[in-house]
């Protein structure tokens, strides 16, 4: 390497002004995208839930009136408690099941038991606490959604 080349490298700065501007723009875009994704979810109070099996509604529950409607009695059975409503879901062939727990006092819905796979993603999914949450059990084609949920087209299809 020539002495002239070494001197040229020493005088050059590691970052130039335009490099820093581009990095700043990229950082701002990342922050804006992060905020738009995580702050735009619907956090209004949960009024009720709908349970879908193979894209057809099979059960509904309203928190305000503490009432439920079983649309498919072959797939759903219910056990009522004082503050908890336990909904048992069974697939059409009877070879799969999920246990859905509706906590009336905490106004939450969660899946506590399933035999869908080794991972049991639906069991480890966070409880539905507002209108922004969904629980899906893809192997059983089961989807639990808030009644006031508005699908933005970004959810994964079940089935």
C-alpha positions as CSV (number, residue, x, y, z in Angstrom):
1,X,0.0,0.0,0.0
2,X,1.4,3.4,-0.9
3,X,2.0,6.2,1.5
4,X,-0.4,8.4,-0.4
5,X,-3.2,5.8,0.1
6,X,-2.5,5.5,3.8
7,X,-2.7,9.3,4.3
8,X,-6.0,9.4,2.4
9,X,-7.5,6.7,4.7
10,X,-6.3,8.7,7.8
11,X,-8.0,11.9,6.6
12,X,-11.3,10.2,5.7
13,X,-13.9,10.1,8.5
14,X,-15.5,6.7,9.5
15,X,-19.0,8.1,9.0
16,X,-19.8,10.9,6.6
17,X,-22.7,13.3,7.2
18,X,-25.0,11.5,4.6
19,X,-24.3,8.2,6.3
20,X,-25.6,9.5,9.6
21,X,-28.7,11.1,7.9
22,X,-29.6,7.7,6.3
23,X,-29.1,5.9,9.6
24,X,-31.3,8.4,11.4
25,X,-34.1,8.1,8.8
26,X,-34.0,4.3,9.1
27,X,-34.2,4.5,12.9
28,X,-37.2,6.9,12.7
29,X,-39.0,4.6,10.2
30,X,-38.4,1.6,12.6
31,X,-39.8,3.5,15.6
32,X,-42.9,4.7,13.6
33,X,-43.6,1.1,12.4
34,X,-43.2,-0.3,15.9
35,X,-45.6,2.3,17.4
36,X,-48.1,1.9,14.6
37,X,-48.3,-1.9,15.1
38,X,-48.3,-2.1,18.9
39,X,-50.4,1.0,19.7
40,X,-53.1,0.5,17.1
41,X,-54.6,-2.6,18.5
42,X,-58.2,-2.3,19.9
43,X,-58.0,-2.2,23.7
44,X,-61.6,-1.4,24.4
45,X,-63.3,-3.6,27.1
46,X,-64.3,-7.1,26.2
47,X,-68.1,-7.3,25.8
48,X,-68.4,-11.0,24.7
49,X,-66.7,-13.8,22.7
50,X,-67.5,-15.9,19.8
51,X,-66.1,-19.4,19.3
52,X,-65.6,-20.6,15.7
53,X,-65.1,-24.2,14.5
54,X,-64.1,-24.7,10.8
55,X,-65.1,-21.0,10.2
56,X,-68.6,-21.4,11.6
57,X,-69.8,-19.9,14.8
58,X,-70.6,-22.6,17.4
59,X,-70.7,-20.7,20.8
60,X,-71.2,-17.1,22.0
61,X,-71.0,-15.5,25.5
62,X,-71.9,-12.0,26.6
63,X,-70.2,-10.7,29.8
64,X,-72.7,-7.9,30.5
65,X,-75.8,-10.2,30.7
66,X,-73.8,-13.3,31.7
67,X,-75.5,-15.3,29.0
68,X,-74.4,-17.8,26.4
69,X,-75.7,-19.5,23.4
70,X,-74.6,-22.9,22.2
71,X,-75.1,-23.1,18.4
72,X,-73.5,-26.6,18.0
73,X,-74.4,-28.9,20.9
74,X,-72.4,-31.7,19.3
75,X,-69.2,-29.7,19.7
76,X,-69.8,-27.7,22.9
77,X,-70.7,-28.5,26.5
78,X,-70.7,-26.0,29.3
79,X,-70.0,-26.3,33.1
80,X,-71.1,-23.2,35.1
81,X,-69.3,-22.0,38.2
82,X,-69.8,-19.0,40.3
83,X,-67.1,-16.8,38.6
84,X,-66.0,-19.1,35.9
85,X,-67.7,-20.7,32.9
86,X,-65.8,-23.7,31.5
87,X,-66.6,-24.5,27.9
88,X,-65.5,-28.0,26.6
89,X,-65.0,-28.2,22.8
90,X,-64.8,-31.5,21.0
91,X,-64.0,-31.9,17.3
92,X,-66.5,-33.6,15.0
93,X,-64.7,-36.9,15.0
94,X,-64.4,-36.7,18.8
95,X,-60.6,-37.2,18.6
96,X,-59.7,-33.6,19.7
97,X,-60.7,-31.4,22.6
98,X,-60.0,-28.0,24.0
99,X,-61.0,-26.5,27.4
100,X,-61.9,-22.8,27.3
101,X,-62.2,-20.9,30.6
102,X,-64.2,-17.7,30.7
103,X,-63.5,-15.8,33.9
104,X,-66.5,-13.6,34.5
105,X,-65.0,-11.4,37.3
106,X,-61.8,-10.7,35.5
107,X,-63.5,-10.5,32.0
108,X,-61.0,-12.8,30.4
109,X,-61.0,-15.9,28.2
110,X,-58.2,-18.5,27.9
111,X,-57.6,-22.0,26.7
112,X,-56.4,-24.1,29.6
113,X,-56.2,-27.6,28.0
114,X,-55.9,-29.0,24.6
115,X,-54.7,-32.2,22.8
116,X,-53.9,-30.6,19.5
117,X,-50.1,-31.0,19.3
118,X,-47.0,-31.2,21.3
119,X,-46.6,-27.5,21.3
120,X,-50.1,-26.6,22.4
121,X,-49.8,-23.0,21.1
122,X,-53.5,-22.2,22.0
123,X,-52.9,-23.1,25.7
124,X,-49.8,-20.8,25.9
125,X,-51.5,-17.9,24.0
126,X,-52.2,-14.9,26.3
127,X,-55.7,-14.6,27.6
128,X,-58.2,-12.4,25.7
129,X,-58.6,-9.3,27.9
130,X,-59.8,-6.8,25.3
131,X,-61.1,-6.6,21.8
132,X,-57.6,-6.9,20.3
133,X,-56.9,-10.5,21.2
134,X,-57.6,-13.8,19.4
135,X,-56.8,-17.4,20.3
136,X,-56.5,-19.9,17.5
137,X,-56.0,-23.7,17.6
138,X,-55.1,-24.5,14.0
139,X,-55.0,-28.3,14.3
140,X,-58.6,-28.3,15.6
141,X,-59.8,-25.4,13.3
142,X,-60.9,-23.6,16.4
143,X,-60.8,-19.8,16.8
144,X,-61.9,-17.7,19.8
145,X,-62.5,-14.0,19.1
146,X,-64.0,-11.0,20.8
147,X,-67.5,-10.1,19.5
148,X,-66.4,-6.6,18.6
149,X,-63.2,-7.8,16.9
150,X,-62.4,-6.1,13.6
151,X,-60.3,-8.3,11.4
152,X,-57.6,-6.2,9.7
153,X,-56.7,-9.1,7.3
154,X,-53.4,-9.8,9.1
155,X,-54.5,-12.8,11.1
156,X,-53.5,-16.2,10.1
157,X,-56.2,-18.4,8.6
158,X,-57.4,-21.3,10.6
159,X,-57.9,-24.5,8.8
